[in-house]
């Protein structure tokens, strides 16, 4: 397992150095500023969080919404991403601006106001692009 996103301040490249400071075992794991979740995914991949109560948080509602949607509707997000990939292959750079300006931003506003799961799927797929 590895992070889905590259994130400002991400720890992916620091994992070998950070691993030396990981506790031997965890009773509870709290990641208050999740971002890409590099440390969390590293610990998870090593099986070091098995049986541990985990709390993941971030102040970025788009990020947390994306992780929740991926957790709850993985196959639907993958389908939406495949459609976006095909569209990008056909339209190129124009697709990026269309997704950002005409889809993601309005879908983001809808999801922040409590819109449907369908809107959350579109917003999460666009966020991952």
C-alpha positions as CSV (number, residue, x, y, z in Angstrom):
1,X,0.0,0.0,0.0
2,X,1.1,3.5,-0.7
3,X,-0.5,7.0,-0.7
4,X,-2.9,7.8,-3.4
5,X,-1.9,11.4,-3.6
6,X,1.2,13.5,-3.7
7,X,0.8,16.1,-1.0
8,X,2.7,19.2,0.0
9,X,4.6,18.2,3.1
10,X,4.2,14.5,2.3
11,X,6.5,12.1,4.0
12,X,6.8,9.4,1.4
13,X,10.5,10.0,0.7
14,X,11.2,10.2,4.4
15,X,9.6,6.9,5.3
16,X,12.9,4.9,5.6
17,X,14.3,7.5,8.0
18,X,11.0,7.8,9.9
19,X,10.6,4.0,10.3
20,X,13.4,3.9,12.8
21,X,11.3,6.0,15.1
22,X,8.1,4.0,14.8
23,X,7.0,2.5,18.2
24,X,7.2,-1.3,18.5
25,X,3.4,-1.5,18.9
26,X,0.4,0.8,19.0
27,X,-2.5,0.8,21.3
28,X,-4.0,3.7,19.4
29,X,-3.0,5.5,16.2
30,X,-4.0,9.1,15.5
31,X,-3.1,11.0,12.4
32,X,-4.4,14.5,13.0
33,X,-3.0,16.0,9.7
34,X,-3.6,13.1,7.2
35,X,-2.6,14.7,3.9
36,X,-1.4,11.8,1.7
37,X,-1.3,9.5,4.7
38,X,2.2,8.3,3.9
39,X,3.1,7.2,7.4
40,X,-0.4,5.6,7.9
41,X,-0.2,3.6,4.7
42,X,3.4,2.5,5.5
43,X,2.4,1.3,8.9
44,X,-0.7,-0.4,7.5
45,X,1.3,-2.1,4.7
46,X,3.6,-3.5,7.4
47,X,0.7,-4.9,9.4
48,X,1.7,-2.8,12.3
49,X,-1.8,-1.3,12.8
50,X,-3.6,-4.7,13.0
51,X,-6.0,-4.6,15.9
52,X,-5.3,-1.0,16.6
53,X,-7.9,1.7,16.9
54,X,-7.1,4.3,14.2
55,X,-8.3,7.8,13.9
56,X,-7.5,9.8,10.7
57,X,-8.3,13.5,10.4
58,X,-7.6,16.6,8.4
59,X,-9.1,20.0,8.1
60,X,-9.4,19.7,4.4
61,X,-13.0,18.6,3.7
62,X,-12.2,17.7,0.1
63,X,-9.5,15.3,1.2
64,X,-11.5,13.6,3.9
65,X,-14.5,13.4,1.6
66,X,-12.4,11.8,-1.0
67,X,-11.0,9.2,1.4
68,X,-14.5,8.4,2.7
69,X,-15.9,8.1,-0.8
70,X,-13.0,5.8,-1.7
71,X,-13.6,3.7,1.4
72,X,-17.4,3.4,0.9
73,X,-17.7,3.3,-3.0
74,X,-14.3,2.2,-4.3
75,X,-15.5,0.6,-7.5
76,X,-17.6,3.6,-8.4
77,X,-14.7,6.0,-8.0
78,X,-12.5,3.7,-10.1
79,X,-15.2,3.8,-12.8
80,X,-15.4,7.6,-12.7
81,X,-11.6,7.8,-12.9
82,X,-11.5,5.5,-15.9
83,X,-14.1,7.8,-17.6
84,X,-12.0,10.9,-16.8
85,X,-8.9,9.2,-18.1
86,X,-10.6,8.4,-21.4
87,X,-11.9,11.9,-21.7
88,X,-8.4,13.4,-21.0
89,X,-6.8,11.2,-23.6
90,X,-9.3,12.5,-26.1
91,X,-9.4,16.2,-25.1
92,X,-6.0,16.8,-23.5
93,X,-5.4,19.9,-21.5
94,X,-8.9,21.3,-22.1
95,X,-10.2,18.4,-20.1
96,X,-8.3,19.4,-17.0
97,X,-9.8,22.9,-17.0
98,X,-13.2,21.6,-17.8
99,X,-13.0,19.2,-14.8
100,X,-11.6,21.8,-12.5
101,X,-13.9,24.7,-13.4
102,X,-17.1,23.2,-14.5
103,X,-17.2,19.9,-12.6
104,X,-15.0,19.8,-9.5
105,X,-15.7,23.3,-8.1
106,X,-19.5,23.0,-8.5
107,X,-19.5,19.4,-7.2
108,X,-17.3,20.5,-4.3
109,X,-19.8,23.2,-3.4
110,X,-22.6,20.7,-3.6
111,X,-20.8,18.1,-1.4
112,X,-19.9,20.6,1.2
113,X,-23.6,21.5,1.4
114,X,-24.6,17.9,2.0
115,X,-25.4,16.8,-1.6
116,X,-25.9,13.2,-2.7
117,X,-23.4,10.4,-2.8
118,X,-23.5,10.6,-6.6
119,X,-22.1,14.2,-6.4
120,X,-19.5,13.0,-3.8
121,X,-18.3,10.3,-6.3
122,X,-17.8,12.8,-9.0
123,X,-16.1,15.3,-6.7
124,X,-13.8,12.6,-5.3
125,X,-12.8,11.4,-8.8
126,X,-12.1,14.9,-9.9
127,X,-10.1,15.6,-6.7
128,X,-7.9,12.6,-7.4
129,X,-7.2,13.9,-11.0
